[in-house]
């Protein structure tokens, strides 16, 4: 640069435009990630709707309210079983209870003795 104020101003404007374009590209990637996440969530709901009876779905929703992490693990397990073809028919409430029993660790009881 020759130090001309017009050239310096022009370079500064170019740099601002580059930054704006980078920001816009980053936002576009974020939107794409959101769209993929929403699509995966919709597919998961469709699989669960297909393979769970009403009673099993209610039980799973109840578990998700009280223990969201356990509910999410059970959903992922059901989707994995369905995608591998290891689910025959629908999962009823009794099968859901068994699955929940397998997925949740045994609660330990403690005896406290006072001296």
N, C-alpha and C positions, 0 to 999 in steps of 0.2 A: 504494500500500500504506500502511496506517496504522501499520505498524511492529509489528503484533501478531505475536508469535512463531509462532502457529499458521498465520497466513497466509504468513509467510516460509517456514516448513517445507513448507507445501502447494505453494508456488511452486517450491521447490527440488526437490521430488519430481516435479512436472510436467516440469521441465527435464530431470531424469534420464530420465524416461520418453520424452521426445522424442528424446534422444540414443540411447537403446536402439532405438527404432523406426528411426532413421536408419541405425544400424549393421546392423540386420536387413535393411533394404531394400538396403543395399550388398552384403551377403552373398548375397542372392537374385540380384542382377545378376551377381555373380561366378560363381555356379552356372550361370546361363543361358549365360554366355560359355563356360564349360567344356563344357556340353552341346552347344553349337553347334560348338565346336572338335572334339569327339569325333565328332559326326555328319559333319563335313566330312572328317575323317580316315578314317572308315569308307567314305564315298563314294569317296574317292581310292583306297583299297585295292581296292574293288570294281571300279573302272575299270581299275586296273592288272592285276588278276586276269583280267579279261575280255580285255584287249588284248595281254598278254605271254605268250609261251610259257614253259615251265619254265626253259629255258636262259637266256633273256633276263632272267627274274626273278632267277635265281641271280647273273648278272653284275651286275645292278643292286644287289642286296644286298651283293655284294663291294665295289662302288664306294662304297656308302653307309658301309661299315665303315671304309674307308681315307680317304675324302674325303666326309664327311657333307654338306657344302654343295653339292658337285657332284651328289651323289646326289639331293638335294632338288630342285635345279634341273631335273635330268632328269625326275624324277617330275612336277613341275609342267608341264614341256613336254609330256609324254605326255598328261597330263590335259587340257591345253589343246587339243592336237591331236584328242583323242578327242571333246571336247565340241563342237568345230567341225566334226566329221565328216570330218576329213582323213586318218584312218587307215583304210586298206582291209585287212581281215583282221587277222592278228595280227602283232605285232612279234617276229621271231625273233632269235636271238643275233647273227646277222650284221648285221641292221638296228640292233640295240642298239649294236654296236661302232661303226657309222657315226655314230649319234646321239651317242655318247660322244665320238668324235673331233671332231665339230662343236662340242660344248659345252665341251670342255676346251681351254684355250689351249695353244699350242705351248710346250713347255719349251725354254728357251734354254740353250745350253751356253756355257760360258765357258772360254777358254783363258788360263791363267795362265802367264806367262813370267817366269822368274827371271833376273836379270842377274848 
